[in-house]
Amino acid sequence: MLSVVVPCYNEAEVLTHTHARLTRVLAGLTGFTCEQIYVDDGSTDGTWDVLNSVAEEHRSVRALRLSRNFGHQSACLAGLRESTGDAVVVIDADLQDPPELIPDMAALWRDGWSVVSARRRSRAGETLFKKASAYAFYRLLNALSDHPLALDTGDFRLLDRELVALITAVPDKNLYLRGAVSWFGFPETSVTYDREPRHAGESKYTVRKMLALSRRGLLAGSVAPLRLSTYLGTAVLAGGLAAAAVRRDPRLLARPGAFGAHALALGVLGEYLHAVYRQVQGRPDYVVAKRLADPEPPGPGPRPLPEKERVTL
């Protein structure tokens, strides 16, 4: 069984094309039974209506509608929890990531790889700012992270069932999927591709959402920002001592520097405290409002795994 999880947010313009293209690819997979799981992350356009029509025509299609927009990572997590496949592919609905890579990913999974990431060789249709910021962010995150990360990859990847069970069992309220996949350390390989322009519509990843995802990735995968306050405090103290020795008036440099260092240190600590606060609140990662082609009642919890697949942490 191969599950394909497709998070959607206001993708009514492209969703019919996405489903048709994805269905053609999956029909050509030999030796696999496939299911498609669409997660409507609180869309405000006709996305849910399109999913209703698709689910009525295809029995292999299931769909979830979240009660509001919980964010891309929560939508991915909801799809992973609903999946039942031995391997699960996560792919966005905008067709920038080609579904035609899925057979190659499935073949590598059959060869024994637990994670098959899709690595972007080029990014057509994106602004220079987005390309440059993404390039810099992945390398900065990899340098600061406590464990190696796959460069130039998004959430388009194939995951083995064992890894999916681990990810969905971890009670992390600030899931950063790309970092979590690397953290578990399962055997990982990649396929390279040229990312296509959007087939229709506009990107839903605004600068604000990009910054939020970047902050989540840094906080989830590294303690370097927390240690920054220590390094900065040491540097400011050393600078103050040097100013006192050279200028004989430490107030000129030491006081403004100390104020800035304290403010930055408090900001970094505040980010971590906010993450801890979110964690201890105990709220669900998302709320499922509706389900299609699924007799089970809605709820935020994971689908139960077969006994042999359950993982104890």
For each residue, the residues with C-beta under 8 A, 3 or more apart:
1: 32 33 34 35 84 85 86 87
2: 26 29 32 33 34 35 85 86 87 88 89 102 106
3: 34 35 36 37 83 84 85 87 88 89
4: 22 26 34 35 36 37 88 89 91 102
5: 37 39 76 79 80 82 83 88 89 90 91
6: 18 22 36 37 38 39 79 91 92 93
7: 39 41 72 75 76 79 90 92 93
8: 11 15 38 39 40 41 43 47 51 75 93
9: 40 41 42 43 47 69 72 75 204
10: 43 44 45 47 201 204
11: 8 14 15 18 43 45 47 93 94 201
12: 15 43 45 46 47 49 50
13: 45 200 201
14: 11 17 18 93 94 95 198 199 200 201
15: 8 11 12 18 19 38 47 50 51 54 93
16: 19 20 50 54
17: 14 20 21 95 199 200
18: 6 11 14 15 21 22 93 94 95 99 199
19: 15 16 22 23 36 54 58 61
20: 16 17 23 24
21: 17 18 24 25 95 99
22: 4 6 18 19 25 26 36 91 99
23: 19 20 26 27 36 58
24: 20 21 27 28
25: 21 22 28 29 99 100 102 103
26: 2 4 22 23 29 32 34 36 99 102
27: 23 24
28: 24 25 103
29: 2 25 26 32 34 102 103 106
30:
31:
32: 1 2 26 29 106
33: 1 2
34: 1 2 3 4 26 29 60 85
35: 1 2 3 4 60 61 62 83 84 85
36: 3 4 6 19 22 23 26 58 60 61 62
37: 3 4 5 6 61 62 63 64 79 82 83
38: 6 8 15 51 54 61 62 63 64 93
39: 5 6 7 8 63 64 66 75 76 78 79 82
40: 8 9 43 47 48 51 63 64 65 66
41: 7 8 9 66 69 70 71 72 74 75
42: 9 65 66 67 68 69 70
43: 8 9 10 11 12 40 46 47 48 69
44: 10
45: 10 11 12 13
46: 12 43 49 50
47: 8 9 10 11 12 15 40 43 50 51
48: 40 43 51 52 63 65 290
49: 12 46 52 53
50: 12 15 16 46 47 53 54
51: 8 15 38 40 47 48 54 55 61 63 65 292
52: 48 49 55 56 63 292
53: 49 50 56 57
54: 15 16 19 38 50 51 57 58 61 63
55: 51 52 58 61 62 63 292 293
56: 52 53
57: 53 54 61
58: 19 23 36 54 55 61
59: 293
60: 34 35 36
61: 19 35 36 37 38 51 54 55 57 58 292 293
62: 35 36 37 38 55 82 291 292 293 294
63: 37 38 39 40 48 51 52 54 55 291 292 293
64: 37 38 39 40 78 79 82 288 290 291 292
65: 40 42 48 51 288 289 290 291
66: 39 40 41 42 69 70 74 75 78 286 287 288 289
67: 42 286 287 288 289
68: 42 287
69: 9 41 42 43 66
70: 41 42 66 74 75 285 286 287
71: 41 74 75 209 212
72: 7 9 41 75 76 155 205 209 213
73: 76 77 175 176 177 213 216
74: 41 66 70 71 77 78 175 285 286
75: 7 8 9 39 41 66 70 71 72 78 79 286
76: 5 7 39 72 73 79 80 90 155 177
77: 73 74 80 81 167 168 175 177 285 286
78: 39 64 66 74 75 81 82 285 286 288
79: 5 6 7 37 39 64 75 76 82 83 90
80: 5 76 77 83 88 90 159 164 167 168
81: 77 78 168 301 302 303
82: 5 37 39 62 64 78 79 294 303
83: 3 5 35 37 79 80 88 164 303
84: 1 3 35 303
85: 1 2 3 34 35 88 161
86: 1 2 160 161
87: 1 2 3 106 109 158 159 160 161
88: 2 3 4 5 80 83 85 158 159 161 164
89: 2 3 4 5 102 105 156 157 158 159
90: 5 7 76 79 80 155 156 157 159 177
91: 4 5 6 22 97 99 102 156
92: 6 7 96 97 154 155 156
93: 6 7 8 11 14 15 18 38
94: 11 14 18 97 198 199 201 203
95: 14 17 18 21 98 99 196 198 199
96: 92 125 195 196 197 198
97: 91 92 94 101 118 154 156 193 195 196
98: 95 101 193 196
99: 18 21 22 25 26 91 95 102
100: 25 103
101: 97 98 104 105 118 156 191 193
102: 2 4 25 26 29 89 91 99 105 106 158
103: 25 28 29 100 106 107
104: 101 107 108 191
105: 89 101 102 108 109 116 118 157 158 191
106: 2 29 32 87 102 103 109 110 158
107: 103 104 110 111
108: 104 105 111 113 116 158 189 191
109: 87 105 106 112 113 114 116 158 160
110: 106 107
111: 107 108
112: 109 187
113: 108 109 116 187 188 189
114: 109 159 160 162 163 186 187 188
115: 157 158 159 160 163 181 186 187 188 189
116: 105 108 109 113 157 158 188 189 190 191
117: 150 153 156 157 181 188 189 190 191
118: 97 101 105 153 154 156 157 190 191 192 193
119: 150 151 152 153 190 191 192 193
120: 123 152 153 154 192 193 194 195
121: 192 193 194 195
122: 194 195
123: 120 126 130 131 134 195
124: 194 195 196 197
125: 96 196 197 198
126: 123 130 131 195 197
127: 130 131
128: 131 132
129: 132 133
130: 123 126 127 133 134 210
131: 123 126 127 128 134 135
132: 128 129 135 136
133: 129 130 136 137 210
134: 123 130 131 137 138 152
135: 131 132 138 139 152
136: 132 133 139 140
137: 133 134 140 141 214 217
138: 134 135 141 142 149 151 152 153
139: 135 136 142 143 151
140: 136 137 143 144
141: 137 138 144 145 149 179 214 217 218 221 222
142: 138 139 145 148 149 151
143: 139 140
144: 140 141 218 221 222 224 225
145: 141 142 148 149 179 182 221 222
146: 221 222 223
147: 182 183 185 221
148: 142 145 182
149: 138 141 142 145 178 179 182 221
150: 117 119 153 178 182 188 190
151: 119 138 139 142
152: 119 120 134 135 138
153: 117 118 119 120 138 150 156 157 178 190
154: 92 97 118 120 178
155: 72 76 90 92 177 178
156: 89 90 91 92 97 101 117 118 153
157: 89 90 105 115 116 117 118 153 181
158: 87 88 89 102 105 106 108 109 115 116
159: 80 87 88 89 90 114 115 163 164 167 181
160: 86 87 109 114 115 163 164 186
161: 85 86 87 88 164 165 309
162: 114 165 166 186 309 311
163: 114 115 159 160 166 167 181 184 186
164: 80 83 88 159 160 161 167 168
165: 161 162 168 169 305 309 310 311
166: 162 163 169 170 184 311 313
167: 77 80 159 163 164 170 175 177 180 181 184
168: 77 80 81 164 165 302
169: 165 166 302 311 313
170: 166 167 175 180 313
171: 279
172: 175 180 220 279
173: 278 279 281 283 285
174: 216 219 220 275 278 279
175: 73 74 77 167 170 172 180 220 285
176: 73 179 180 213 216 217 220 221
177: 73 76 77 90 155 167 180 181
178: 149 150 153 154 155 181 182 217
179: 141 145 149 176 182 183 217 220 221
180: 167 170 172 175 176 177 183 184 220
181: 115 117 157 159 163 167 177 178 184 186 188
182: 145 147 148 149 150 178 179 185 188 221
183: 147 179 180 221
184: 163 166 167 180 181
185: 147 182
186: 114 115 160 162 163 181
187: 112 113 114 115
188: 113 114 115 116 117 150 181 182
189: 108 113 115 116 117
190: 116 117 118 119 150 153
191: 101 104 105 108 116 117 118 119
192: 118 119 120 121
193: 97 98 101 118 119 120 121
194: 120 121 122 124
195: 96 97 120 121 122 123 124 126
196: 95 96 97 98 124 125 199
197: 96 124 125 126
198: 14 94 95 96 125 201 202 203
199: 14 17 18 94 95 196
200: 13 14 17
201: 10 11 13 14 94 198
202: 198
203: 94 198 206
204: 9 10 209
205: 72 209 210 213
206: 203 209 210
207: 210 211
208: 211 212
209: 71 72 204 205 206 212 213
210: 130 133 205 206 207 213 214
211: 207 208 214 215
212: 71 208 209 215 216
213: 72 73 176 205 209 210 216 217
214: 137 141 210 211 217 218
215: 211 212 218 219 271
216: 73 174 176 212 213 219 220
217: 137 141 176 178 179 213 214 220 221
218: 141 144 214 215 221 222 224 225
219: 174 215 216 222 225 271 272 275
220: 172 174 175 176 179 180 216 217
221: 141 144 145 146 147 149 176 179 182 183 217 218
222: 141 144 145 146 218 219 225
223: 146 226 227
224: 144 218 227 228
225: 144 218 219 222 228 268 271 272
226: 223 229 268 269 272
227: 223 224 230 231
228: 224 225 231 232 264 265 268
229: 226 232 233 261 264 265 268 269
230: 227 233 234
231: 227 228 234 235
232: 228 229 235 236 261 264 265
233: 229 230 236 237 261 265
234: 230 231 237 238
235: 231 232 238 239
236: 232 233 239 240 254 257 258 260 261
237: 233 234 240 241
238: 234 235 241 242
239: 235 236 242 243 253 254 257
240: 236 237 243 244 250 253 254 257 258
241: 237 238 244 245 250
242: 238 239 245 246
243: 239 240 246 247 249 250 252 253 254
244: 240 241 247 248 249 250 254
245: 241 242 248
246: 242 243
247: 243 244 250 252 253
248: 244 245
249: 243 244 252
250: 240 241 243 244 247 253 254 255
251: 254 255
252: 243 247 249 255
253: 239 240 243 247 250 256 257
254: 236 239 240 243 244 250 251 257 258
255: 250 251 252 258 259
256: 253 259 260
257: 236 239 240 253 254 260 261
258: 236 240 254 255 261 262
259: 255 256 262 263
260: 236 256 257 263 264
261: 229 232 233 236 257 258 264 265
262: 258 259 265 266
263: 259 260 266 267
264: 228 229 232 260 261 267 268
265: 228 229 232 233 261 262 268 269
266: 262 263 269 270
267: 263 264 270 271
268: 225 226 228 229 264 265 271 272
269: 226 229 265 266 272 273
270: 266 267 273 274
271: 215 219 225 267 268 274 275
272: 219 225 226 268 269 275 276
273: 269 270 276 277
274: 270 271 277 278
275: 174 219 271 272 278 279
276: 272 273 279 280
277: 273 274 280 281
278: 173 174 274 275 281 283
279: 171 172 173 174 275 276
280: 276 277
281: 173 277 278
282:
283: 173 278
284: 287 300
285: 70 74 77 78 173 175 300
286: 66 67 70 74 75 77 78 300
287: 66 67 68 70 284 300
288: 64 65 66 67 78 291 298 299 300
289: 65 66 67 298
290: 48 64 65 298
291: 62 63 64 65 288 294 296 298
292: 51 52 55 61 62 63 64
293: 55 59 61 62 63
294: 62 82 291
295:
296: 291 299 303
297:
298: 288 289 290 291
299: 288 296
300: 284 285 286 287 288
301: 81
302: 81 168 169 305
303: 81 82 83 84 296
304:
305: 165 302 309 310 311
306: 309 310
307: 310
308:
309: 161 162 165 305 306
310: 165 305 306 307
311: 162 165 166 169 305
312:
313: 166 169 170
